[in-house]
Amino acid sequence: MTQYYYLVASLPMLFFGDAPPLGSEAWLDLCREQVAKGDHDLLARISFDELAIHPGDHAVWQAYALWETALRDELALQRAQRMGVDPGPFLRDAPFYSSLFALAKEALGAGTPMAVESALDRRRWAYLEELETGTQFDLGRLIVYRLKLLLLERKDRFRPERGRESFTKEYTRILDKAAAWTGAANSPLDHGEST
């Protein structure tokens, strides 16, 4: 198994409450220079959007992808039950983890959608820390780092100040369009008036 002593030792520490110290794309570029091509290809493929496991993928990625899929299944089951709908179309093939029922129930009961997402991300982080304990200076450690970095980036996008900025920008755009539309509607040409 290939070891990446220098790369792992040089990576900034990641803490759940902090902003990411570097972007995941910049991190992948850094890895490209120091990681075997096959390992880099796996790191680049890892995301929360696509949990596909390919034959020969590292055990840490397999463990995380299966756990995340099972978590999403449990969330779908509990949400479907609350809404009185069939969960079947939302479920994926995943192993059973007895701890996920309580985890999902607790997270879904956290209150606001933001609180739910934060609770789930904390549990994801905790599971990644469990996986990390079995790694050294190898690809497994880089996989955990990649997933933690992606979690921090996701969490950073939910910051209230960014939300307010985005809301203000969109609201201003809507007001500008409304003003332009109102101005055009009040144009003398629209009422058949001539000047």
N, C-alpha and C positions, 0 to 999 in steps of 0.2 A: 504494500500500500504506500502510495506516494505521500511524503510528509512536506508540509509547507511552513517550516519553522519561522523563517524570516517574515513572510507575509502575515501569518497569524499573530506573531509577536508585535508587528508594527501597526495592527489595526486599532483604531480608537475604540475605547470601551463604549458600549451601548447601554443606556439606562431607559427604562420604560417611560419615565416622566419627561425626558429630554427631547429636543428636536434632533433629527438625524444629523450627525457630524459631517456627512457627505452624502451626495445623491447616489442612488443605486446604479445609475448608468456610469457615473464616474468610478464607482467601486468596481464595476465589471471591467471597465477599461484598465484599471490598476491590476486586476486579476489576470487579464489577458496576457500581460507581460510576464507573469510569474507562475501561471498554472498550466498544466497539460491541456491540450486542446479539447479532449473528451470531457475533462472535468469542467473546463470553462463552458463548453456547450451545455452541460447539465445546469450549471449555475445560471446561465442566461435564460434557460427554459423555465426555471422555477418561478412561480408566481402564485398569487392567491386566486387569480382568474382561471387558471388552467392547472388542475391537480393531476394531470395525466402521469402515470408511472409507466416507464418503458422498461423492457427486459434489460437487466444488468444495472439499473439505477442503484445508486448508493442506498444502503439500508436506512440511513437517517432520513433521506427524502421519502423513501417508501413509508416509513413509520409516520412521518408528519402528514403526508398526503392522505393516508388511510384514516388517521385520527381526525383530520380536518373534514374529510368527507363524512365520517360518522357523526361529527358534531353538527354539520349542516343537515344531515338526515334527522337528527334528534330535534333540531330547531324547527325543521319543516313539519315533523310529526306534531310537536306541541302547538305550533301556530295553526296548523290545519285543524287540530282538535278544538282549539278556541273558536275557530271560524266555522266549524261544522262542515268542512270540505274534505274530500278524499286526498290524502297526502301522496298517493301513489305516483302521480306524474312528477313530483318534486324529489323523489328519493333516488339515490344512486347506490350501487353495490358497495357496501362497506362492512367491516367487521363490527362486532358488538363490543362496546366499552361500557361496563356497568356504571361508571362514574358520570357519564355524559347526561343522563336523565336529570340528576340533581344540578349539575353545572348549567344546563340549558334553562331549567326552571328558575334557578336563581338569577341568571343573567336576564331572562325575559321579564322578570319581575322588578328589574332595577328602576323602572319608571320611564323617563323620556327615551326616545330613540337614541339620543346621544349617550345616555347613561347605559343603555343596553349594549351599544357598540363598544363602549369603553370597558364594560364588564367582560365582554367576550374577548376583546383584545388582551386584557390582563390575563385571562385564562390561556389564551394562545401563547403569550409570552412565558407563562409558568411552564407550559408543556415544552416549549423550546428549551427552557433552562434544564428541564429533566433530560431531554435528549442530549444537551450539550455536555452533561456530566460524563457521558460515555465516549467523548471524543478527546483527541489530543491536538496535534498540530496537523490534522489531516483534512481531507475533503469534507468529512462530517462537520467539523467545526466551521468551515466556510459556508456550508449549507445553512447551518443554524444562523450564522451571521447575516447571510443574504435574507433569510426570512425575517429576522429581527429588524433589519434595515427597511425592508418593505413595510413591516408593521408600523415603524416609526414614521415613514413617509405618509402612510395612510392616515395615521393619527394626526400628523401635522396638517393635513388638508382639512381637518375638522376644527381647526382653531377658530374661536369666535371672531377674532379680528379679521381673519380672512373671509369669514362668512359675511361680516358686516360690509367689508370692502366690496365683495361680490354683489351683495344685495344692493348697495348704494349705486354701484355701476349699472346694474340691470335696471333699477328703478329710474335712474336718470335717463337711460336709453329709452325706456317706455314713455316717460314724460316728454322727452324730445319728440318722439314719434307722434304722441297724442297732440302736442302743440302744432306740429307740422300738419297733421290731419285736420285739426280744428281750423287752422289758418287757411288751408285749402278749401275746407267746407264753407267758410265765410267769405270766400273770394267772390267779388262781384260777377265774375264769369259763371259761377255756379248757379246764380240766381237769375240769370238772364238779363242782368243789368248792364248797361253800357256806360262807358265813361266819356 
